Amino acid sequence: MACMIRRILLTALAGAILLLAADPTGTWTGDQPGPGGNTYSITFKLKADGGKLTGTMGGDQFEQPIQNGEIHGDDISFTVHLDFGDGIDLKYTGKVAEDKIDFKVQRSGDDNAQPFVAKKTK
């Protein structure tokens, strides 16, 4: 009986944590760091569906779908493949708050993740 009560309480707690987690659904913009110290204005259009994250990432001249999008509480992660040059994969991890996402982006072949902030626009 005590074991069943414990399971019920843990399930309720897990549900409460999901309800309190910030929702990444919406449009977010920020200045993403690039090679040589340049920054690029970037827009994310994200949609949460349970633990799955879908959407797009775009700039002035392109829009690409995100891939492998996941949500774990306030933490999100996804990848984007860009066909520039020989192609490049970008891995994004982020911490979602009500009006911003604290991102880190890591380019394929680079061990360093660059931080930046995206603000919610819609």
C-alpha positions as CSV (number, residue, x, y, z in Angstrom):
1,M,0.0,0.0,0.0
2,A,2.8,2.5,0.9
3,C,4.5,1.6,-2.4
4,M,1.4,2.4,-4.3
5,I,1.0,5.8,-2.6
6,R,4.6,6.6,-3.3
7,R,4.1,5.8,-7.0
8,I,1.0,8.0,-7.1
9,L,2.8,10.9,-5.4
10,L,5.8,10.5,-7.8
11,T,3.5,10.5,-10.8
12,A,1.6,13.6,-9.5
13,L,5.0,15.4,-8.9
14,A,6.2,14.6,-12.4
15,G,3.0,15.9,-13.9
16,A,3.3,19.1,-11.8
17,I,6.9,19.6,-13.0
18,L,5.7,19.4,-16.6
19,L,2.9,21.9,-16.0
20,L,5.4,24.4,-14.4
21,A,8.0,24.0,-17.2
22,A,8.2,27.0,-19.6
23,D,6.6,26.4,-23.0
24,P,9.0,26.8,-25.9
25,T,6.1,27.1,-28.4
26,G,6.3,30.4,-30.3
27,T,8.6,32.6,-32.3
28,W,12.0,33.5,-30.8
29,T,14.7,35.8,-32.3
30,G,18.4,36.4,-31.3
31,D,21.9,37.1,-32.6
32,Q,23.7,33.9,-33.0
33,P,27.5,33.9,-32.9
34,G,29.2,32.9,-36.1
35,P,32.8,32.4,-37.4
36,G,35.2,35.2,-37.0
37,G,33.2,36.9,-34.2
38,N,30.3,37.8,-36.5
39,T,26.7,37.5,-35.3
40,Y,23.7,36.6,-37.4
41,S,20.1,37.4,-36.7
42,I,18.2,34.1,-36.4
43,T,14.5,33.3,-35.9
44,F,13.2,30.1,-34.4
45,K,9.6,29.0,-34.8
46,L,9.0,26.3,-32.3
47,K,6.1,24.0,-31.3
48,A,6.1,21.7,-28.3
49,D,4.1,18.5,-28.3
50,G,4.7,16.6,-25.1
51,G,8.4,15.7,-25.0
52,K,8.8,16.4,-28.8
53,L,9.9,19.7,-30.3
54,T,9.3,20.7,-34.0
55,G,9.8,23.8,-36.0
56,T,12.2,25.8,-38.1
57,M,15.3,28.0,-37.8
58,G,15.8,30.7,-40.3
59,G,17.8,33.8,-41.2
60,D,17.6,36.5,-43.9
61,Q,17.9,34.1,-46.8
62,F,16.9,30.7,-45.6
63,E,14.6,28.6,-43.3
64,Q,15.4,25.0,-42.3
65,P,13.5,22.5,-40.3
66,I,14.8,21.5,-36.9
67,Q,15.5,17.8,-36.4
68,N,15.7,15.5,-33.3
69,G,13.8,18.1,-31.2
70,E,13.4,17.1,-27.5
71,I,12.0,18.7,-24.4
72,H,13.0,17.7,-20.9
73,G,11.4,20.1,-18.4
74,D,12.8,23.6,-19.2
75,D,15.7,22.1,-21.3
76,I,15.4,21.7,-25.1
77,S,17.7,20.4,-27.7
78,F,17.6,20.0,-31.5
79,T,19.8,20.0,-34.6
80,V,19.7,21.9,-37.9
81,H,21.5,21.0,-41.1
82,L,22.6,23.8,-43.3
83,D,23.5,23.2,-47.0
84,F,26.0,26.1,-47.2
85,G,29.3,25.0,-48.7
86,D,29.9,21.4,-47.8
87,G,27.1,21.5,-45.3
88,I,27.2,22.0,-41.6
89,D,25.3,20.6,-38.7
90,L,24.4,22.8,-35.8
91,K,23.4,21.3,-32.4
92,Y,21.3,23.6,-30.2
93,T,20.7,23.2,-26.4
94,G,18.7,25.6,-24.5
95,K,17.1,26.5,-21.2
96,V,13.6,28.0,-21.7
97,A,12.2,30.8,-19.5
98,E,9.0,32.7,-20.0
99,D,10.4,35.4,-22.3
100,K,13.8,34.0,-23.4
101,I,15.8,30.9,-24.3
102,D,19.4,30.7,-23.1
103,F,20.9,28.8,-26.0
104,K,24.3,27.2,-26.8
105,V,25.1,26.3,-30.4
106,Q,27.8,23.9,-31.4
107,R,28.9,23.5,-35.0
108,S,29.9,20.1,-36.3
109,G,33.7,19.7,-36.1
110,D,34.0,22.3,-33.3
111,D,34.4,21.3,-29.6
112,N,33.2,24.7,-28.3
113,A,29.6,25.7,-27.8
114,Q,28.8,29.4,-28.2
115,P,26.1,30.9,-25.9
116,F,23.5,33.4,-27.0
117,V,20.0,34.5,-26.0
118,A,16.8,34.4,-28.1
119,K,13.8,36.5,-27.0
120,K,10.2,35.6,-27.5
121,T,8.4,37.7,-30.1
122,K,5.0,36.0,-30.4
